Amino acid sequence: MSITIEKIAYGQLLAKSQPKPILNEEDYDLALAELGSLMSKEELTLEEETLLSLWGLLIEEYESKYYPIPEATPQDVLLHLMEVRELKQADLVGVIGSKGVVSEVVNGKRAISKAQAKALGEFFNVNPSVFI
């Protein structure tokens, strides 16, 4: 069974919201407001879900062009996870090696090995590839 969009209801939403390509910060702020308005609703109709997806795509396109997320190094990922979990270097002793090895890895003086990446992946419950 296929669920279809009610064309009149969707057309009214489109007319009210007027989604269009985001070309500047003013458009971006408006798009975020429209997205926020839809996301604040308890339940969305199929038409609203479709509009939410459309705004999401437009915002994603703009952000990828003007606010690109820089590639994170394995060390950046490790430092971030340590910060989020409020861990110190001592907390990784035994997970990836001795105190000296942990210090070198955390300070970027030593690359994370595949075995250490696997251990860190298990420790942080993330895909080990983020450390390679």
N, C-alpha and C positions, 0 to 999 in steps of 0.2 A: 504494500500500500504506500503510495507516494503522497506526501503532504505538499501542497502547493501554496504559493504565496497569494494572498488576496490582493489582486492588482490595484483595486481602488484604494484600499487601506495603505498599501505600500506607496502608491503614488502620492497620497496625502502626506505621508511621513517625509517623502523625498521633497515635496514642495515646501514643507515647513522647515526642514533641516538644510536643504540645498547643498548636499555634498559636492565638492569640486576639488580639483588638484590644489594642493597647498603650495603656494608660491612665496610666502613670506611669513614673518613672525605673527602678524595680525591674523592671517588665515590659520596658522598653527594653533594659536590661542583659542580661536573659535572652534576649531576641530576638537581640541581637547575638552572644551566645555560641552560640546555635543556628545562626545564619547562619555564624559563623566555623567551627564544627565541620563543617558541610557543605562549606564552601569549602576546607577543608584536605585534603579527600580527593583522591586522584589521579584517580579516575574516579567519576562518579556514575551511578547507575541512573536510569531515566526517572522513577521514583517520587521519588528524592532530588532530581532536577532540579526537579520540580514543587513539592516542599516548599520548596526553596531560593527559587523564584520567589514562593511564598506569603509566606515570611518577608520577602523583599525588599520586597514590596508593603506589608506591615504596617509595616515600618521606615520606608519612604519616606513613608507617610501620616503617621506620628508626627513624623518629622523636618520635614516640610513645615509642620506645625502649630506645633511647639515650637522648631524650629531653622531658621527660614526663612533662605535665603541672600539677602542684600540685593542689589539691583540694582547692578551695577558701572557706573560711568561710563566713557566712552571713555578718559579719563585714567587711571582705575584699571587698566583692562585694559593700557594701554601701560606703566604703571609696573610692573605685575606681570610682563609679558613681558620687560621690560628686566632686572628683578631675577633672574628665572629664568635668563636667558641671560648674566647678569653683564655687561650692557652699560652704557655711560656715554652721556651726551647726545651726546658727540662721535661716537659710533658711528652716530648717526642723521643727522648732517650729510650732505647729498647725497641722503638717502633722502626726507626730507620738507621740506628747505629748508636755509637757512643756519643758522649757529650761533645767531643771535638768534631765528629762527623756532622752531628746535628747543627752545630754552630756554623760550620763551613757551608752546609746546604742552605740554611736560613739566610746567611749573609751573602749568598751568591758566589762564593768562592769555589764551590764544588757543584757540579751538575747532579741532578737526581737520576739515579740509575733505574733500570727497569724493575729490579727487585724492590727498590725503595718506593718507586711509583706504585707498585702493586700493594705494598704494605700501607702506604699513605691512603690509597684508594679504599682499602678495607677499613682503616682507622677512621677516615672521614665519611665513609659510606658514599663515595663518589666514584665515577669512572676513572681508573688509573691513568688513562690517556691525557687527562688534564695536567698531569705532572711531567709529561714527556715533551 
